[in-house]
Amino acid sequence: MTLQSMIHRIKALPLLWWIFSGALIVLLGWLSTRTSPILLFGGLGCVLIGMLIINNPWHGMLLFIFFLPFERIGSYDFAGSTIRPSQIIALCIMISLVVNGLGTRRFRLPKNPIVWPIIIFLFVNVCGLFNAPNLDRSVLVFCFTIFTIAIGLMIPFLVQNTTQLQQLLTWYFISLFLVCVFGLYQFVGDLIGLPTALTGLRELYTKEVLGFPRVQSTALEPLYFANYLLAPLSIVISLFIAQVKKCTPLQLLVIAGIGVLNLLLTVARGGYIAFGISIGLILCYYFFQRQLLSMRTITSALVAFVFGVIIVFRFIGIDTLSENFLGHVTNIFSGASYSERVEMFEVALVAFHTHPIIGIGPGSFGPYESGHPYIIPDQGWHIVNNEYLELLAETGVLGFGSMILVFLIVLVRSLKAIQRAQDAFVRAVLVGATTAFVAILVQYNTFSILYIVHVWFTIGLLIALQNMVLLKRHSL
């Protein structure tokens, strides 16, 4: 790039870009007198990344997908909130889309049929604020929910053809591979006695509890890590079975193997059930498409299964496996965890009957259940551990119905797109992402947080894929 072209490009930048950059520089100058050098350099890095993303939001999209699983490790606690890299990058992308749209005076809104049900859902949430026992928390959760949903709505703006899809999946799989390698390091490190400061495991998930560590990698809990793994693993397995020419079979097999092994080591019962459903749906689809029973598929599955069994028996041990591992996995309808879940279910139903139309307000179940809505319990606010019951309790019939409508629209439109897809690569990704979304909805019976970034990324990706097929935007 010549000097003249660089000057021309700088002059072409919209005024809002300069305002944004100037505001960040002023903020950094203020922080330099009031905070630590680490935070200052971190802020400087954010400014540089922000400038890169504002100049080209697609760079931000690739960074976003890479940092998507960095939920606990890689985050920073500031002013009572946890700031994650994916959130900062997503915010920069949104600003970039607005700034570039104003600069070019062109806003090309992609077709998105879930917008109106989401607007209804958010309106119900606003009405529910009047019933909130702890208004401050409800407003905070409501803001988190809006931001996370906005991330899902943002994806179709950026992913519109197969070239972009392939680049996105490349970074998606690289990130998946790295966090899974770190997960195995966590597992082995804890087994050989490394401290949690080095492994990154929380005390609840070390070998001291069950006799073996539960892998959580960079996520907050093993359950959330298992939930994150559903989408990329389902897409990888779908691409492998479909034998798409754009993907290398050996690479897909390695990624699938290490990913499934990590999912097994999370020892998350809900994750096991959800992944089993996803794999079952993928196998059923390709069986009826007569693409399943190839020698490569059968051989690879057998090798992966034998390798997984050897690893599990080698590191966990037969005694621990039979007593602790199997006991924990199969102990679904008894024990302290089950009793606590049942108790939370009953409280959620009582809260629902209290305000059945619009609910008790977003994020209000914990304060409602605690008895002292402004005093945070030592173990933190309780959750229902069932998203559907929590939606009923916090948003009532109207909020629950509008969100279920969002889920149904995504599923029905995905099935329609799968039937019409002509490009084998896009169809394979659609199959994997759709079955993963079904799996996520199944696992939502065992935990209850709506504002999870990777869940709304999956929804946004599905909408983008649907548009590529139904609006015939496969090509460059």
C-alpha positions in Angstrom: 0.0 0.0 0.0 1.4 3.4 -1.1 1.6 6.4 1.2 -1.0 8.2 -1.0 -3.4 5.3 -0.7 -3.0 5.2 3.1 -3.7 8.9 3.3 -6.8 8.5 1.1 -8.0 5.6 3.3 -7.5 7.6 6.5 -9.4 10.5 5.1 -12.2 8.2 4.1 -12.8 7.0 7.6 -16.1 8.2 9.0 -16.2 10.9 11.7 -17.6 8.5 14.3 -14.4 6.4 13.9 -12.3 9.3 15.0 -14.6 10.2 17.8 -14.4 6.6 19.1 -10.6 6.5 18.8 -10.2 9.8 20.6 -12.5 8.8 23.4 -10.5 5.6 24.0 -7.2 7.6 24.0 -8.6 10.0 26.6 -9.9 7.1 28.7 -6.4 5.5 28.6 -4.8 8.8 29.7 -7.2 8.9 32.6 -6.5 5.3 33.6 -2.7 5.9 33.5 -3.0 8.0 36.6 -5.4 5.8 38.5 -4.8 2.1 37.7 -2.1 -0.6 37.4 0.2 -0.9 34.3 -1.3 -4.3 33.5 -4.8 -2.8 33.2 -3.3 0.1 31.2 -1.6 -2.1 28.7 -4.6 -4.3 28.5 -6.6 -1.2 27.7 -4.1 -0.2 25.0 -4.4 -3.7 23.5 -8.2 -3.3 23.4 -7.8 0.1 21.6 -5.5 -1.5 19.0 -7.9 -4.4 18.5 -10.8 -2.1 18.4 -9.2 0.0 15.7 -8.5 -3.2 13.7 -12.1 -4.4 14.0 -13.7 -1.0 13.3 -11.6 -0.8 10.1 -12.7 -4.4 9.1 -15.4 -6.1 11.2 -14.6 -9.5 9.6 -11.3 -9.5 11.4 -13.3 -9.1 14.6 -15.6 -12.0 13.6 -12.6 -14.3 13.4 -11.2 -13.1 16.7 -14.6 -13.5 18.3 -14.9 -17.1 17.2 -11.4 -17.9 18.5 -12.0 -16.4 21.9 -15.5 -17.8 22.2 -14.7 -20.6 24.8 -12.5 -18.3 27.0 -15.2 -17.8 29.7 -13.2 -18.1 32.9 -9.5 -18.3 31.9 -8.8 -15.3 29.9 -11.5 -13.1 31.5 -11.0 -10.2 33.9 -13.1 -9.2 36.9 -13.8 -5.5 37.0 -16.3 -3.5 39.1 -18.1 -6.6 40.1 -18.5 -8.0 36.6 -16.5 -10.5 34.6 -15.3 -9.1 31.3 -14.5 -11.7 28.6 -12.5 -11.2 25.4 -15.4 -12.4 23.3 -17.7 -9.7 24.8 -15.2 -6.9 24.1 -14.7 -8.1 20.5 -18.4 -8.5 19.9 -19.0 -4.9 21.2 -16.3 -3.6 18.8 -17.9 -5.5 15.9 -21.3 -4.0 16.7 -19.7 -0.5 16.8 -17.9 -1.2 13.6 -21.1 -2.3 11.8 -22.9 0.9 12.9 -19.9 3.2 12.2 -19.3 1.7 8.7 -23.0 1.8 8.0 -23.3 5.5 8.9 -20.1 6.2 6.9 -21.3 4.5 3.7 -25.0 5.4 4.5 -26.0 1.8 3.6 -27.6 -0.6 6.1 -28.2 -3.9 4.5 -30.3 -5.8 7.0 -30.2 -9.6 6.5 -33.5 -11.5 6.7 -34.0 -12.7 10.3 -37.4 -14.1 11.2 -36.6 -14.3 14.9 -36.4 -10.5 15.4 -40.1 -9.9 16.2 -40.4 -12.8 18.7 -37.3 -11.5 20.4 -38.7 -7.9 20.5 -41.8 -9.3 22.2 -39.6 -11.3 24.6 -37.6 -8.2 25.6 -40.8 -6.1 26.0 -42.2 -8.7 28.4 -38.9 -8.5 30.3 -39.3 -4.8 30.6 -42.8 -5.2 32.0 -41.5 -7.9 34.4 -39.1 -5.4 35.9 -42.0 -3.9 37.9 -42.4 -7.3 39.7 -38.6 -7.7 40.4 -37.7 -8.3 44.1 -34.2 -6.9 43.3 -34.5 -4.3 40.6 -30.7 -3.7 40.4 -30.0 -7.3 39.6 -32.9 -7.6 37.2 -31.8 -4.6 35.2 -28.2 -6.0 35.1 -29.4 -9.4 33.9 -31.7 -7.8 31.3 -28.8 -5.8 29.9 -26.7 -8.9 29.7 -29.5 -10.7 27.9 -30.0 -7.9 25.4 -26.2 -7.8 24.6 -26.0 -11.6 24.2 -29.0 -11.8 21.9 -27.6 -8.9 19.9 -24.5 -11.1 19.3 -26.7 -13.7 17.8 -28.4 -11.2 15.6 -25.0 -9.8 14.5 -23.7 -13.1 12.9 -25.9 -13.0 9.7 -24.5 -9.5 8.9 -21.1 -11.0 8.5 -21.4 -14.6 7.4 -23.0 -14.6 4.0 -21.0 -16.9 1.7 -19.1 -20.2 1.7 -15.7 -18.5 1.7 -16.5 -16.6 4.9 -18.0 -19.8 6.3 -14.9 -21.8 5.7 -12.7 -19.1 7.2 -14.9 -18.9 10.3 -14.9 -22.7 10.8 -11.1 -22.8 10.4 -10.7 -20.4 13.4 -13.6 -22.2 15.2 -11.8 -25.6 15.0 -8.4 -24.1 15.9 -9.9 -22.7 19.0 -11.7 -25.9 19.8 -8.4 -27.9 19.4 -6.4 -25.6 21.6 -9.0 -25.5 24.5 -9.3 -29.3 24.3 -5.5 -29.7 24.5 -5.6 -27.5 27.5 -8.4 -29.6 28.9 -6.2 -32.8 28.7 -3.4 -30.9 30.3 -5.8 -30.0 33.1 -6.8 -33.6 33.6 -3.3 -35.1 33.5 -1.8 -32.2 35.6 -4.3 -32.6 38.4 -3.8 -36.4 38.4 0.0 -36.0 38.9 -0.5 -33.4 41.6 -0.1 -30.0 40.0 -1.7 -27.2 42.0 -4.9 -25.5 40.8 -2.9 -22.3 40.1 -1.2 -24.2 37.3 -4.0 -26.4 36.0 -6.8 -23.7 36.2 -9.2 -26.1 37.8 -11.6 -25.0 40.5 -11.4 -26.8 43.8 -14.8 -28.4 43.2 -13.5 -30.3 40.2 -10.2 -31.7 41.3 -9.5 -35.4 41.9 -10.1 -34.8 45.7 -13.8 -34.8 45.1 -14.6 -37.8 42.9 -11.2 -39.5 42.7 -10.5 -38.0 39.3 -10.6 -34.5 37.9 -13.5 -33.1 35.9 -12.3 -31.1 32.9 -13.6 -27.6 32.6 -10.8 -26.2 30.4 -11.3 -22.4 30.0 -15.0 -22.5 30.9 -16.6 -21.7 34.2 -17.8 -25.2 34.9 -17.6 -28.6 33.2 -21.3 -28.4 32.4 -20.7 -25.2 30.4 -17.7 -26.6 28.7 -19.6 -29.6 27.6 -22.4 -27.3 26.3 -19.8 -25.3 24.3 -18.4 -28.5 22.7 -21.8 -29.6 21.3 -21.8 -27.2 18.3 -18.2 -27.5 17.0 -18.1 -31.3 17.6 -21.4 -31.9 15.8 -20.2 -29.8 12.8 -16.9 -31.6 12.7 -18.6 -35.1 12.8 -21.1 -34.1 10.2 -18.4 -32.8 7.9 -16.4 -36.0 8.4 -19.3 -38.3 7.6 -20.3 -36.2 4.6 -16.8 -36.5 3.2 -16.8 -32.9 2.0 -13.8 -32.2 -0.3 -13.1 -28.8 1.4 -12.1 -30.6 4.7 -9.2 -32.9 5.4 -10.5 -36.2 6.9 -7.5 -36.8 9.2 -7.7 -33.3 10.7 -11.4 -33.7 11.3 -10.9 -37.1 12.9 -8.2 -35.7 15.3 -10.3 -32.8 16.3 -13.4 -35.0 16.8 -11.3 -37.5 18.9 -9.8 -35.0 21.2 -13.1 -33.1 21.5 -15.1 -36.2 22.4 -12.5 -37.2 24.9 -12.8 -33.8 26.6 -16.5 -34.1 26.7 -16.3 -37.4 28.4 -13.9 -36.1 31.0 -16.3 -33.2 31.9 -18.5 -35.9 33.5 -21.5 -33.7 32.8 -24.5 -36.0 32.6 -26.6 -33.4 30.8 -23.8 -33.0 28.3 -23.6 -36.7 27.7 -27.4 -37.0 27.0 -27.3 -33.9 24.7 -24.3 -35.1 22.7 -25.8 -38.6 22.4 -29.0 -37.0 20.9 -26.9 -34.9 18.5 -24.9 -37.8 17.3 -28.0 -40.0 17.0 -29.7 -37.4 14.8 -26.6 -37.0 12.6 -26.3 -40.8 12.2 -30.0 -41.1 11.3 -29.8 -38.3 8.7 -26.7 -39.7 6.9 -28.1 -43.3 7.2 -31.2 -42.2 5.2 -28.9 -40.3 2.8 -26.9 -43.5 2.4 -23.6 -41.8 3.4 -23.1 -43.5 6.7 -21.9 -47.0 6.2 -18.6 -46.3 4.4 -15.5 -48.3 5.4 -13.8 -45.1 6.4 -16.5 -44.1 8.8 -16.8 -47.5 10.4 -13.0 -47.9 10.8 -12.5 -44.4 12.2 -15.3 -44.8 14.7 -13.9 -48.1 15.9 -10.4 -46.7 16.2 -11.6 -43.7 18.1 -13.7 -45.8 20.4 -10.9 -48.2 21.3 -8.5 -45.3 21.8 -10.9 -43.5 24.1 -11.5 -46.6 26.2 -7.8 -47.2 26.6 -7.2 -43.5 27.7 -10.1 -43.6 30.2 -9.0 -46.9 31.7 -5.4 -46.0 31.8 -5.7 -42.6 33.6 -8.8 -43.1 35.7 -8.4 -46.8 36.7 -10.9 -49.6 36.7 -11.8 -49.2 40.4 -12.4 -45.5 40.3 -14.2 -45.9 37.0 -16.6 -48.5 38.3 -17.2 -46.9 41.7 -17.0 -43.1 41.3 -17.3 -42.3 37.6 -20.2 -44.6 36.8 -21.8 -43.9 40.1 -21.8 -40.2 39.5 -23.0 -40.5 35.9 -25.8 -42.9 36.6 -26.9 -41.2 39.8 -29.6 -39.1 38.1 -32.7 -39.4 40.4 -31.1 -39.5 43.8 -28.5 -37.7 46.0 -28.1 -34.1 47.2 -27.9 -32.6 43.7 -31.2 -34.2 42.7 -32.9 -33.1 45.8 -31.7 -29.5 45.4 -32.9 -29.5 41.8 -36.4 -30.7 42.8 -36.5 -28.0 45.5 -35.6 -25.3 42.9 -38.2 -26.6 40.5 -40.9 -26.3 43.1 -39.8 -22.7 44.0 -39.9 -21.8 40.3 -43.4 -23.1 39.9 -44.6 -21.1 43.0 -42.9 -18.0 41.5 -44.7 -18.7 38.1 -48.1 -18.9 39.8 -47.4 -15.6 41.6 -47.1 -13.7 38.3 -48.1 -16.1 35.5 -48.4 -13.6 32.6 -45.2 -11.6 32.7 -43.2 -13.3 35.5 -41.2 -12.0 38.4 -38.6 -10.2 36.2 -35.4 -11.2 34.5 -32.7 -12.7 36.8 -35.1 -12.6 39.7 -35.3 -16.2 40.6 -32.2 -16.1 42.9 -33.4 -13.1 44.9 -36.9 -14.5 45.1 -35.8 -17.8 46.4 -33.3 -16.4 48.9 -35.9 -14.7 51.1 -33.6 -11.7 51.3 -33.5 -10.3 47.8 -30.7 -7.8 48.4 -28.4 -10.1 50.4 -26.3 -12.4 48.2 -25.9 -15.9 49.7 -22.4 -17.2 50.4 -22.7 -19.7 47.5 -24.2 -17.0 45.2 -27.7 -16.7 43.8 -29.5 -20.0 43.1 -30.7 -20.9 39.7 -33.5 -23.2 38.7 -31.3 -25.6 36.7 -34.0 -25.9 34.1 -34.2 -23.0 31.5 -37.8 -23.6 30.6 -39.0 -23.4 34.2 -36.8 -20.4 34.8 -38.4 -18.7 31.7 -41.8 -19.4 33.1 -40.9 -18.1 36.5 -39.1 -14.9 35.4 -41.0 -14.0 32.2 -44.3 -15.8 32.5 -46.4 -17.3 29.8 -45.7 -14.5 27.3 -42.0 -14.5 27.7 -41.8 -18.3 27.7 -44.0 -18.5 24.6 -42.1 -15.9 22.6 -38.7 -17.6 23.3 -40.1 -21.0 22.4 -41.3 -19.5 19.2 -37.7 -18.3 18.5 -36.5 -21.8 19.0 -39.2 -23.3 16.8 -38.5 -20.8 14.0 -34.8 -21.6 14.0 -35.5 -25.4 13.9 -38.2 -25.3 11.2 -36.2 -23.0 9.0 -33.1 -25.1 9.5 -35.0 -28.3 8.3 -36.3 -26.4 5.3 -32.7 -25.2 4.5 -31.3 -28.7 4.8 -33.8 -30.0 2.3 -33.0 -27.3 -0.2 -29.2 -27.0 0.2 -27.3 -27.9 -3.0 -23.8 -27.2 -1.7 -22.6 -30.3 0.2 -20.3 -28.2 2.5 -23.1 -25.8 3.6 -25.5 -28.7 4.0 -23.1 -30.7 6.2 -22.5 -27.6 8.4 -26.3 -27.1 8.6 -26.9 -30.6 9.7 -24.2 -30.4 12.4 -25.3 -27.0 13.7 -29.0 -28.0 13.7 -28.5 -31.2 15.6 -26.2 -29.3 18.0 -29.0 -26.8 18.6 -31.4 -29.6 19.4 -28.8 -30.9 21.8 -28.5 -27.5 23.5 -32.3 -27.3 23.9 -32.2 -30.8 25.5 -29.4 -29.8 27.9 -31.3 -26.7 28.9 -33.3 -29.1 31.0 -30.3 -29.4 33.3 -29.1 -25.8 33.6 -30.6 -22.3 33.2 -28.7 -19.3 31.9 -30.2 -17.7 28.8 -27.4 -15.2 28.2 -24.7 -17.7 27.1 -22.7 -16.3 24.2 -21.9 -19.6 22.4 -25.6 -20.6 22.5 -26.6 -17.3 20.7 -23.7 -17.7 18.4 -25.1 -21.1 17.3 -28.5 -19.5 16.7 -26.9 -16.7 14.7 -24.8 -19.1 12.7 -27.9 -21.1 11.8 -29.8 -18.0 10.6 -26.8 -17.1 8.5 -26.6 -20.7 7.0 -30.4 -20.6 6.3 -30.1 -17.3 4.5 -27.2 -18.7 2.4 -29.5 -21.5 1.2 -32.9 -20.0 1.1 -31.8 -16.7 -0.4 -29.3 -18.5 -2.7 -26.1 -16.9 -1.4 -23.7 -19.8 -1.5 -21.4 -18.2 -4.1 -18.8 -15.4 -3.5 
